[in-house]
Amino acid sequence: MQIADEQQDVQHSIPDLDNVNIKLGDDEKKVNQISSNTVSQVQQPQQVNIPMPPLPQKTADPSFLSQLFHCLFKGLAIFVFFIPEGLLNLTYCFIVVVILSAIDFWTVKNITGRKLVGLRWWSEVKEDGSEEWIYESQVANFIPNPFNSNVFWFAQFGVVLTWGILILLDLIGLRWFNAVLAMTAFCLTGINFVGFYKCRGEHQKKAKEYMTKIGLKAIQQW
Amino acid sequence: MTDNQQVPFGSGMFQGQAKFVDYAHMNQQEVQVNTLDEPVMDTLLRDINMILYKLSYVIIPRMKETQGRKLRNWDLWGPLLLSLLLAMTLGINSNQSSDTIFGTIFIIMWGGSAVITVNAKLLGGQVSFFQSVCVLGYCVFPINVAAVLITFLQSYLGFFLRLIIVGAAFLWSTFSSLSFMSSMMNEEKKVISVYPIFLFYMFLSWFCIFI
């Protein structure tokens, strides 16, 4: 390893203890020897093969478009829900809120979940008719961008909470139609939230296993 | 947790198995389509193709269950859109307040599908809840077509012509869903699980003619 150009005549390069430059004066020779000793001790190539663990994947850049879409349909659904009956016929309000909630469900499940936090879940039906829920996540050392991740989880949880509160308020106020609508939206957002939460739990387990494995390998090699 | 280990999940009617997909340890052959990094258009097109496939299954009903294997991937988009469309169409048509009709049709469709599915499950059928609701919802498509036709051609159609159109749609719907439902049930219980479907579509068709 070349330390500096002006010191080229002084051989600090990797380690040939035998070839220490003895043309220099005593002090310098001592210094050189000491430093090349230490250099060589530190840099003596070890014969062990520790597979370098892949560095943590660069966290994805905050993706504002995905965040926007994540929050857009949810916000619109809640907004339309609050439009008073005088302005918007109850039927149309129902249709619009249900369609917006459905679009939001699909967007979060298939697109923003992948882009923001790298998780995905779905269910398949097996041969004998039973359901199987499948969770999928990125490789174990993936770390989502914290901004993305915060927006995702706060928005999802916030919306579930909001619809829950609205259900309660409507039941107390005996507005059945609104309550049913709020329940539908609550179910849709809630299912998404639960699915992603379970998927995230699985991913964290996977990451922990991976870290343990790397740790064990490193210890074995010492 | 080992790769692809299955764990029990949920309870009661919604019981299933959960499977954790671990890409780091899968061989090349095992890797399913890695859907995590696909572009948005792919996801969209895949879902649209699924919906269209199911619609084609309804339009050309096939009796063999093996050909309906893709039906296993249930999705509720079809039933949602079809129920909204049906409810709106019949609401426009009717003399009574369209709000009431809308609500009635919507609830009947979803409630009816749920009841038929529960009936089938209680009779020992091996069908998943959502899959059955999905198929019943998609099979409302012919009745939907009839309702739209009647709405737009109102002045040209006498009563008997309406009856014939709706009757044909009803038979078509029932036949489509029969081929799916009856394959799920035992021989002796087929009739009793198919009868509610018959009633269900008859009820909806009745609405088309008389409202």
Interface residues (C-beta under 8 A of the other chain):
Chain A: N89 L90 T91 F94 I95 V98 I99 A102 W106 N110 I111 R114 G118 R120 S123 E124 V125 K126 D128 G129 S130 E131 E132 W133 I134 Y135 E136 S137 Q138 V139 A140 K198 E202 K205 K206 E209 Y210
Chain B: M1 Q6 F9 G10 F14 Q15 G16 Q17 A18 K19 F20 V21 D22 Y23 A24 T35 L36 D37 V40 T43 D47 R72 N73 W74 W77 L80 L84 M88 G91 S98 D99 F102 G103 G125 Q126 V127 S128 F130 Q131 M184
